Amino acid sequence: MSTYGPLLKTPGVGRVIAAQLTARFPFGMLSLAYLLHVEHVFHSYGSAGLVLATTSVGQALAGPLTSRWMGSWGMRPVLILTSLVALVSMGVIAFVLMPLWAYVVVGFIGGLAVPPVQPAVRTIYPKMVTSSQLTPLFSLDASAQELIWVAGPVITTFVATQIGTVEAIVVAMVFLVVGGTWFIASPELGRVRIPRSKRAFGVVLKRPSVVVATLTGLLLIGACAAVEASVTSVFGEGSPNAGIVLAVFAVGSLIGGLTLGHLPISRNTLWTRMSIVFVGLALAVGGTNFWWLCFALVIAGAGIAPALAVMFGSVSATVKFSDTAEAYGWMGTGQLIGAAGGSAVAGFLIDSSGPTGGLMVGAIAAAVGVVLPLVTKRWLPDLRGRDASPIPDTEPVNIPT
């Protein structure tokens, strides 16, 4: 905490972290809220997983594009437009009874419109702190976002089971309005201007570090999505235990992030932290008892935020500042494709083989997430003794003669 205390005293840091977490909070609730709502309507986890998958695919397709738009149009106009469309789509899902294909279409449109808050804030961070504070800030942010996954599932499960699934989506809508307004109004969004990138769309993917971070994030979040669907199916609609277990999963990540986040990052750091996730998920496959799942998932969770911090730091240190928002957008795309695949595959396996089949999907995804950064570690930066600041954009300067 001696590392994070001075960081939070830096002007604006604590406020921006709080604002962006509130703005992103509804999307920590929405997956579970949609899962419960669509399952309640169609009585099928496969159908619910399909709606979640298409929502995630929509967001995955839009992520890099809307992130890049922020360099052309400015952050605020893009965030306002996407927030409004996302809000309408959530309202339609909640209040309009439709055939499954219509839920899929509306979910896809809502996914396309998810506000690019995460790329925006991670582009702002290097301009708010010193270079030596940047890696701890990424770690603190990755850890703090676990509050979304601690409170989000608990709130969603409680509201959905005790009041109704429609009301659970409405609560997420309220968070979107409040959090989105707070973040968009932040002075830092007016002070930081993302330079217009001179490179073609997608060229940032030629950076090997971006590819490794994107694919590893896909596997990590895919594993988490499979766990979320599996845990929900273990306890069913009428029990708050699913929310409690998922909150324990997130608490493990929060603890892991605060404990490991300040440590130096080497080329071996990512695969070793992913190994923690794999061990915990492998244990979870061994049983679906409440206490056993809590034990296994707190171990798995301890690797999540630390692994994400490595991904963010590795990308930041290896791309130009004008490309950071797009790079983070591609990372988000990878994570959302993982969420789509994890939800869909786990959903169908749960219907056919029970919750253990879904947990097995998570364990396999985590195992591949260990192997990938291990065999490609030469593509990752060694940040020991270095900072994670983006490469500055340089332009010719005309000197009068």
Beta strands, then each sheet from edge to edge (+ up, - down):
end
